[in-house]
Structure formats: C-alpha cells, structure tokens
Amino acid sequence: MNKKNCYCVIMAGGSGTRFWPVSRASKPKQFLDLAGTGKTFIRKTYDRFLKIIPQENILVVTADKYRDLVMEQIPELDKANLLLEPYARNTAPCIAYATYKLLQRNPEATMVVSPSDHVIEDEDTFTQTINYVLEYVSSHDVLMTLGVVPTRPDTNYGYVQACGGRDAFSRNEPVEVKTFTEKPDKELAKVFMSTGEFFWNSGIFLWKANTIREEMEKHLPEVTGLFRGWEKAIGTPVEGEFVTRAYTDSINISIDYGVMEKTDRAWVYPAKFDWQDIGTWESLYNYMPSDHSGNSISAEKTLVEGCRNTMVVAPDKKKLIAVKGLEDFMVIDTEDALVICPKDDRKFKEIISGIAMPEYEKYR
C-alpha cells in the first residue's frame, strides 16, 4: 500500500463540558493532560499517528476558536492541514468536510478518522492494527470501525454486534457488522455484555474517502447536500465562506447515528490493544489507579479518611484537600470552582445544566 494515499483526520472540536471545571470553554479537555501521560490528549494522539501516517497527511479538525491552541500544541502542523469549523455540529458534518477536503487533494485517499481524547496503552499493537486495517480498506469498499471487548455495561459508548457471535474476537480478522447501536440504556448494555457478541465502538474509523462519501450522500443527504459545489470551493480562497454556509444550515448529528446504523457496508475489526475513551469523570476514575479503598487521588496535598470509591482531583499544588466519610463521590477543585458530587455521570450532567444559567457564564 502506498502510504502517500493514507491520511489521518483527528477530530478535536469538542467543548469538553463533561470535564468541567478543569476543562473550560476556552480550553477544553483535548488540550489538557487529564490522563497524566505528560502530554495533552491532542498532542499524544498526533504523535501516535506520526508513527503510521506521513506528517503532511495528518489533518486536525477543530473549532475556529481553538485555532491558536492547536498550533501552540502542534506547532509543526501545516496550517493547510488545520480545518476550522465555524460551529459545533457533531461528527457527521466534521467528517463530511474532511472527506471532501481529502478528495480535493487526492481522489485515491484512504483515511483513518480518530477522536483526540483516547488513551492507548499498547501503541505497538495499535500501530500494527491501523496499518493492517488501512491495507484492508484500501482494497475493500467497507466502513471499518475498531471494536473493543467491553469490560462494563457503559452507556457512553456505541455497541457493535459482529456476525459470528462469540467467535468474532478470536478470528483476528475483519468481521461484518450485524447491528450497530449508539449509546444504549443501562439494561440494554447489560444484555449486550452478557451475550458476548458485542464490541464497544472505539470511534476510530477507517475507509476510503470515496466509500464514506458515497454512504454519506446516500444516508445523510441533508448534510452532504450543503457541501454541493465543494469541488470548486474547497482549496480556494472562498473555502471558509463556503464551509460557514454549509455548517450554518447543517443538522447536529454523529456519523454513528447518521451512517453507521444505516449502512450495509459496516465492518468491525477486533482491536487487541488496551483502549480507553476518557469522556467523563467517571471514565477517568475507571482508568486512573486507586488505593485499597478504591479511592483515586490526583492532588499534591490531601488528607482522605474514611472514604471509599471516591475521586479527588486538585491541580493546585499549594492547597490541602481534606475529605472524610465520602463513598462513591468525586471532589474536583480548581482555582475558581469546587465540585462535590456523586460519582455518577447523570448527576454531574445536572450540574452542567445548572451552570448554563447566565449568571455563571464566567465559570464555563
């Protein structure tokens, strides 16, 4: 396979509200080192794909307001490879824009699309997996997602049921998708786990640019129709105006709902690397090490007594954080905001809804 035809699209436009108050609208989670790796999420993701994709073929799609943050953290990124979204419209419009951009450059493009907030522990296996699947999709007209064996009935992930049932994981080869379900409720997620037939959808996709274009134009004409005329606009001085007009009228929809649940070209490759999507405080707790009482502490000075399964995060190295008698709670302390909340994503969403009030604007 000619690597000159291989491209990577890193999606980094999220607002990161689920990691408030550490993540703010001015600097969301992809630009932070929440996982304690020594590098921000986006920098780590970029470096990971540098081992696979030529540097000149790595693109980053982000919100226009994060332009400077991206260039600050990835200064070597060619500005022509920074695609700026005027509005947040979820992953389908993002992928449509990136797809047309690549087709304008190279009609033979094969692409891997990845979020910017994953933690991959076994990077050698990850590299081998991406190289293998890129080779596969370059000669097959399929939409491939990397599937991860679930370890808990998590409702924040999409689930992929593979043809072949329980044997799919051991086959170590691409498998056709039987069903694709985005973010089921808790009970359905438990059923999915119990069958042994389902993978988590990692959110990492691989396909030929022309293949995803065909499927998006078939299943999401309300999005792709807004990019009509892209051949004459993208790559020219009017690209920004063209994209702004398309995004202004676009619906907010993910590629999962818009295409993957509808297409008959969906395939899954069972990934063997250790993968974490750090999307919420609860998922970060599941990733971070904990003590014998299940407490996860990410703070310089703490006094934690009588607590179980509790998470404490405090970036301020000068402040002493004292916590006593909490179970299944999280304590998140920053310079101007303190959160004490049950370690439950739904409870935390209620807090996020509260700070949407106008009087709390300066804290967002």
C-alpha positions as CSV (number, residue, x, y, z in Angstrom):
1,M,0.0,0.0,0.0
2,N,1.3,3.4,-0.9
3,K,1.4,5.5,2.3
4,K,1.2,8.7,0.2
5,N,-2.5,7.8,-0.2
6,C,-3.1,7.3,3.6
7,Y,-4.4,10.2,5.7
8,C,-5.4,10.7,9.3
9,V,-8.2,13.1,10.4
10,I,-8.0,14.0,14.1
11,M,-11.3,15.4,15.4
12,A,-10.6,17.9,18.1
13,G,-13.6,20.3,18.2
14,G,-15.4,19.2,21.3
15,S,-16.2,21.7,24.1
16,G,-15.2,19.3,26.9
17,T,-18.1,20.3,29.2
18,R,-18.2,16.8,30.8
19,F,-14.8,17.6,32.5
20,W,-15.9,20.9,33.9
21,P,-14.5,22.7,36.0
22,V,-11.0,21.6,34.9
23,S,-12.0,21.8,31.3
24,R,-13.4,25.1,30.2
25,A,-14.9,26.5,27.0
26,S,-11.7,28.4,26.4
27,K,-9.5,25.3,26.9
28,P,-11.4,22.0,26.6
29,K,-10.2,18.6,27.6
30,Q,-8.4,17.7,24.3
31,F,-5.9,20.4,25.2
32,L,-5.3,19.1,28.7
33,D,-3.3,16.2,30.3
34,L,-6.1,14.7,32.3
35,A,-4.8,11.2,32.0
36,G,-1.4,12.1,33.5
37,T,0.6,10.9,30.5
38,G,2.8,14.0,30.4
39,K,1.2,15.2,27.1
40,T,-2.1,16.6,26.3
41,F,-4.7,14.4,24.6
42,I,-4.3,16.0,21.2
43,R,-0.5,16.0,21.3
44,K,-0.5,12.3,22.3
45,T,-2.9,11.5,19.5
46,Y,-0.9,13.4,16.9
47,D,2.3,11.7,18.0
48,R,0.7,8.3,17.9
49,F,-0.4,8.7,14.3
50,L,3.0,10.1,13.2
51,K,4.3,6.5,13.5
52,I,1.8,5.4,10.9
53,I,0.9,8.3,8.6
54,P,3.2,10.8,6.8
55,Q,3.2,14.1,8.7
56,E,2.0,16.0,5.7
57,N,-1.1,13.8,5.6
58,I,-2.3,14.4,9.1
59,L,-5.2,16.8,9.4
60,V,-6.8,18.3,12.5
61,V,-10.4,19.4,12.5
62,T,-11.3,21.8,15.3
63,A,-13.5,24.8,16.2
64,D,-12.3,28.1,14.8
65,K,-11.9,29.4,18.4
66,Y,-9.3,26.7,19.1
67,R,-7.1,27.5,16.2
68,D,-4.3,29.0,18.4
69,L,-4.5,26.2,20.9
70,V,-3.9,23.6,18.2
71,M,-1.0,25.5,16.7
72,E,0.5,26.1,20.1
73,Q,0.4,22.3,21.0
74,I,1.3,21.1,17.5
75,P,3.5,23.8,16.1
76,E,4.7,21.6,13.2
77,L,1.2,21.1,11.8
78,D,0.9,22.6,8.3
79,K,-1.7,25.3,8.5
80,A,-3.2,23.9,5.4
81,N,-4.0,20.8,7.4
82,L,-5.9,22.6,10.1
83,L,-9.6,22.5,9.2
84,L,-11.7,25.1,11.1
85,E,-15.4,24.5,12.0
86,P,-17.4,27.7,12.5
87,Y,-19.9,25.9,14.7
88,A,-20.1,22.6,16.6
89,R,-22.3,20.2,14.5
90,N,-21.1,16.8,15.8
91,T,-19.0,14.2,13.9
92,A,-21.0,13.8,10.6
93,P,-20.5,17.3,9.3
94,C,-16.9,17.2,10.5
95,I,-16.2,14.0,8.6
96,A,-18.0,15.3,5.5
97,Y,-15.8,18.4,5.5
98,A,-12.6,16.4,5.9
99,T,-13.7,13.9,3.3
100,Y,-14.3,16.5,0.6
101,K,-11.0,18.2,1.6
102,L,-9.1,14.9,1.1
103,L,-10.9,14.1,-2.2
104,Q,-9.9,17.5,-3.5
105,R,-6.3,16.7,-2.7
106,N,-6.2,13.0,-3.6
107,P,-9.2,11.1,-5.2
108,E,-7.4,7.8,-4.1
109,A,-7.3,8.8,-0.4
110,T,-7.7,6.2,2.3
111,M,-8.3,7.6,5.7
112,V,-8.4,6.9,9.4
113,V,-10.6,9.1,11.5
114,S,-9.9,9.4,15.2
115,P,-11.1,11.4,18.2
116,S,-8.4,13.3,20.0
117,D,-9.2,12.1,23.6
118,H,-8.3,8.4,23.6
119,V,-5.7,6.7,25.8
120,I,-3.9,3.8,24.0
121,E,-1.6,1.8,26.2
122,D,-0.1,-0.7,23.8
123,E,1.0,1.6,21.0
124,D,3.0,-1.0,19.1
125,T,-0.2,-3.2,18.7
126,F,-2.2,-0.1,17.8
127,T,0.3,0.8,15.1
128,Q,0.1,-2.8,13.7
129,T,-3.7,-2.7,13.8
130,I,-4.0,0.6,12.0
131,N,-1.5,-0.5,9.3
132,Y,-3.3,-3.8,8.7
133,V,-6.8,-2.2,8.5
134,L,-5.6,0.6,6.3
135,E,-4.3,-2.0,3.9
136,Y,-7.7,-3.9,4.1
137,V,-9.9,-0.9,3.5
138,S,-7.8,0.3,0.6
139,S,-8.9,-2.7,-1.4
140,H,-12.4,-3.2,0.1
141,D,-15.4,-0.8,-0.1
142,V,-16.3,-1.1,3.6
143,L,-16.7,1.3,6.5
144,M,-14.5,-0.2,9.3
145,T,-14.7,0.6,12.9
146,L,-12.3,-0.8,15.5
147,G,-14.1,-2.8,18.1
148,V,-13.1,-3.2,21.8
149,V,-14.3,-6.0,24.1
150,P,-16.4,-4.3,26.7
151,T,-15.5,-4.6,30.4
152,R,-18.6,-3.0,31.8
153,P,-22.1,-2.0,30.6
154,D,-21.1,1.6,29.8
155,T,-23.9,3.7,28.4
156,N,-21.5,6.3,27.0
157,Y,-20.3,4.1,24.1
158,G,-21.8,2.7,20.9
159,Y,-22.1,-1.1,20.7
160,V,-21.3,-3.2,17.6
161,Q,-22.7,-6.7,17.2
162,A,-20.5,-8.7,14.9
163,C,-21.7,-11.5,12.7
164,G,-20.3,-14.8,14.0
165,G,-21.2,-14.0,17.6
166,R,-18.8,-15.0,20.4
167,D,-16.2,-16.3,17.9
168,A,-15.7,-12.9,16.3
169,F,-13.0,-11.7,18.7
170,S,-10.8,-14.7,18.3
171,R,-10.8,-14.6,14.5
172,N,-8.3,-11.7,14.3
173,E,-9.8,-10.5,11.0
174,P,-12.4,-8.0,9.8
175,V,-16.0,-9.1,10.6
176,E,-19.2,-7.9,9.1
177,V,-21.4,-5.9,11.4
178,K,-24.8,-7.3,12.3
179,T,-26.2,-4.4,14.3
180,F,-24.8,-1.0,15.3
181,T,-26.4,0.6,18.4
182,E,-25.3,4.0,19.6
183,K,-25.4,4.6,23.4
184,P,-28.0,2.1,24.7
185,D,-29.5,2.4,28.2
186,K,-28.1,0.6,31.1
187,E,-30.3,-2.5,30.9
188,L,-29.7,-3.0,27.2
189,A,-25.9,-2.5,27.7
190,K,-26.0,-5.3,30.3
191,V,-27.8,-7.6,27.8
192,F,-25.2,-6.7,25.1
193,M,-22.4,-7.7,27.5
194,S,-24.0,-10.9,28.6
195,T,-24.3,-12.2,25.0
196,G,-20.5,-11.9,24.3
197,E,-21.4,-10.9,20.8
198,F,-20.9,-7.1,21.1
199,F,-17.9,-4.8,20.9
200,W,-17.6,-1.2,22.1
201,N,-17.3,1.1,19.1
202,S,-14.0,2.8,19.7
203,G,-14.9,5.7,17.5
204,I,-11.9,5.1,15.3
205,F,-13.0,4.6,11.7
206,L,-11.1,3.6,8.6
207,W,-12.3,3.7,5.0
208,K,-11.6,5.0,1.5
209,A,-12.7,8.7,1.1
210,N,-14.8,7.8,-1.8
211,T,-16.6,5.0,0.1
212,I,-17.6,7.2,3.0
213,R,-18.6,9.9,0.5
214,E,-21.0,7.5,-1.2
215,E,-22.5,6.3,2.1
216,M,-22.9,9.8,3.5
217,E,-24.5,11.1,0.3
218,K,-26.9,8.1,0.4
219,H,-27.9,8.2,4.1
220,L,-27.2,11.9,5.0
221,P,-28.2,14.0,2.0
222,E,-29.4,16.7,4.4
223,V,-25.7,17.1,5.4
224,T,-23.8,16.4,2.2
225,G,-26.2,18.4,0.1
226,L,-25.0,21.5,1.9
227,F,-21.5,20.8,0.5
228,R,-22.7,20.7,-3.1
229,G,-20.1,22.5,-5.2
230,W,-17.2,21.6,-3.0
231,E,-15.1,20.8,-6.0
232,K,-14.8,24.4,-6.9
233,A,-14.8,25.9,-3.4
234,I,-12.6,23.7,-1.2
235,G,-8.9,24.6,-1.6
236,T,-9.7,28.1,-2.8
237,P,-9.9,31.5,-1.1
238,V,-13.7,31.0,-0.7
239,E,-13.4,27.8,1.3
240,G,-14.0,29.5,4.7
241,E,-17.1,31.2,3.4
242,F,-18.4,28.0,1.8
243,V,-17.9,25.9,4.9
244,T,-19.5,28.5,7.1
245,R,-22.6,28.5,4.9
246,A,-22.7,24.7,5.0
247,Y,-22.4,24.5,8.8
248,T,-24.9,27.2,9.4
249,D,-27.7,25.1,7.9
250,S,-26.4,21.7,8.9
251,I,-28.1,19.5,11.5
252,N,-26.2,18.3,14.6
253,I,-25.7,14.6,14.1
254,S,-23.0,12.0,14.6
255,I,-21.6,9.7,12.0
256,D,-22.8,6.8,14.2
257,Y,-26.4,7.8,14.0
258,G,-26.3,9.2,10.5
259,V,-24.4,6.5,8.7
260,M,-23.1,3.5,10.7
261,E,-26.5,2.4,12.0
262,K,-27.9,2.5,8.4
263,T,-25.2,1.4,6.0
264,D,-24.8,-2.2,4.8
265,R,-21.1,-1.6,4.5
266,A,-20.3,-1.6,8.2
267,W,-17.5,-3.9,9.3
268,V,-15.6,-4.2,12.6
269,Y,-12.0,-5.2,13.3
270,P,-11.5,-6.7,16.8
271,A,-8.8,-4.5,18.4
272,K,-6.3,-6.2,20.8
273,F,-4.7,-3.0,22.2
274,D,-5.7,-1.5,25.6
275,W,-8.1,1.3,24.8
276,Q,-9.8,4.0,27.0
277,D,-12.1,6.7,25.8
278,I,-11.7,9.3,28.6
279,G,-15.0,11.1,28.0
280,T,-16.3,11.7,31.5
281,W,-15.1,12.0,35.1
282,E,-16.5,8.5,35.8
283,S,-14.5,7.1,32.8
284,L,-11.3,8.8,34.1
285,Y,-11.9,7.2,37.5
286,N,-12.1,3.8,35.9
287,Y,-8.8,4.5,34.1
288,M,-6.8,6.0,37.0
289,P,-5.1,3.8,39.6
290,S,-6.8,3.7,43.0
291,D,-5.8,2.6,46.6
292,H,-7.1,-0.3,48.6
293,S,-10.3,1.5,49.4
294,G,-11.0,2.3,45.7
295,N,-10.0,6.0,46.1
296,S,-8.4,7.7,43.1
297,I,-6.4,10.8,44.2
298,S,-4.9,13.2,41.7
299,A,-3.7,16.0,44.0
300,E,-0.4,17.1,45.6
301,K,-1.6,17.5,49.2
302,T,-4.6,15.5,50.5
303,L,-6.0,14.2,53.8
304,V,-8.5,11.5,52.8
305,E,-10.1,9.4,55.6
306,G,-13.0,7.0,55.8
307,C,-13.7,7.3,52.0
308,R,-14.4,4.6,49.5
309,N,-14.5,4.6,45.7
310,T,-14.0,8.4,45.8
311,M,-12.2,10.5,43.3
312,V,-10.2,13.7,44.3
313,V,-8.7,15.9,41.6
314,A,-7.0,19.2,42.6
315,P,-4.5,20.8,40.2
316,D,-3.4,23.4,42.8
317,K,-0.2,22.1,44.3
318,K,-0.3,24.5,47.3
319,K,-3.8,23.7,48.6
320,L,-4.5,21.0,51.1
321,I,-7.7,19.0,50.3
322,A,-9.2,17.2,53.3
323,V,-12.1,14.7,52.6
324,K,-13.7,12.5,55.1
325,G,-16.6,9.9,55.0
326,L,-17.5,10.1,51.3
327,E,-18.4,7.0,49.3
328,D,-18.8,6.9,45.5
329,F,-18.2,10.7,45.3
330,M,-16.0,13.0,43.3
331,V,-14.3,16.1,44.6
332,I,-13.0,18.4,41.8
333,D,-11.2,21.5,43.0
334,T,-9.9,24.4,40.8
335,E,-8.9,28.0,41.5
336,D,-12.4,29.4,41.0
337,A,-14.8,26.4,41.3
338,L,-15.3,23.4,43.6
339,V,-17.5,20.4,42.7
340,I,-18.6,17.8,45.2
341,C,-20.9,15.4,43.5
342,P,-21.9,11.6,43.5
343,K,-19.6,9.8,41.1
344,D,-22.3,9.4,38.6
345,D,-22.4,10.9,35.0
346,R,-26.1,11.7,35.2
347,K,-25.8,13.6,38.4
348,F,-22.9,15.5,37.0
349,K,-24.9,16.4,33.9
350,E,-27.4,18.1,36.2
351,I,-24.6,20.4,37.5
352,I,-23.5,21.2,33.9
353,S,-27.1,22.1,33.1
354,G,-27.1,24.5,36.1
355,I,-24.0,26.4,35.1
356,A,-25.7,27.2,31.7
357,M,-27.5,30.0,33.6
358,P,-26.4,33.5,32.5
359,E,-25.1,34.4,36.0
360,Y,-22.5,31.6,35.8
361,E,-21.1,32.5,32.4
362,K,-17.6,33.4,33.7
363,Y,-17.2,29.9,35.2
364,R,-17.9,28.0,32.0
